[in-house]
């Protein structure tokens, strides 16, 4: 049981770390997507 719990904790920590880095990149992605969308709305070259 302890080994299983340790495994779950390790997976949770890894997942948390992964999502932490994902969140940063996702914010950057959203910003770039919003920029291109705004340019399209203003009929500017993307």
C-alpha positions as CSV (number, residue, x, y, z in Angstrom):
1,X,0.0,0.0,0.0
2,X,2.8,2.4,0.9
3,X,4.6,1.8,-2.4
4,X,1.3,2.5,-4.3
5,X,0.8,5.7,-2.4
6,X,4.3,6.8,-3.1
7,X,3.8,6.1,-6.8
8,X,0.6,8.1,-6.8
9,X,2.3,11.0,-5.0
10,X,5.2,10.9,-7.6
11,X,2.7,10.9,-10.4
12,X,0.8,13.8,-8.9
13,X,3.9,15.8,-8.3
14,X,5.1,15.2,-11.9
15,X,1.6,16.1,-13.2
16,X,1.6,19.3,-11.1
17,X,5.0,20.3,-12.4
18,X,4.0,19.5,-16.0
19,X,0.8,21.5,-15.7
20,X,2.7,24.4,-14.1
21,X,5.0,24.6,-17.2
22,X,2.0,24.1,-19.4
23,X,0.1,27.0,-17.9
24,X,3.0,29.3,-18.7
25,X,3.2,28.2,-22.3
26,X,-0.6,28.2,-22.6
27,X,-0.7,31.8,-21.5
28,X,1.9,32.7,-24.1
29,X,-0.1,30.7,-26.7
30,X,-3.3,32.6,-25.8
31,X,-1.5,35.9,-26.1
32,X,-0.1,35.1,-29.6
33,X,-3.5,33.8,-30.7
34,X,-5.2,36.9,-29.4
35,X,-2.7,39.1,-31.2
36,X,-3.3,37.3,-34.5
37,X,-7.1,37.5,-34.0
38,X,-6.8,41.2,-33.2
39,X,-4.8,41.8,-36.4
40,X,-7.3,39.9,-38.4
41,X,-10.1,42.0,-37.0
42,X,-8.1,45.1,-38.0
43,X,-7.3,43.6,-41.4
44,X,-3.6,43.8,-40.7
45,X,-1.1,41.2,-42.1
46,X,-0.8,38.4,-39.6
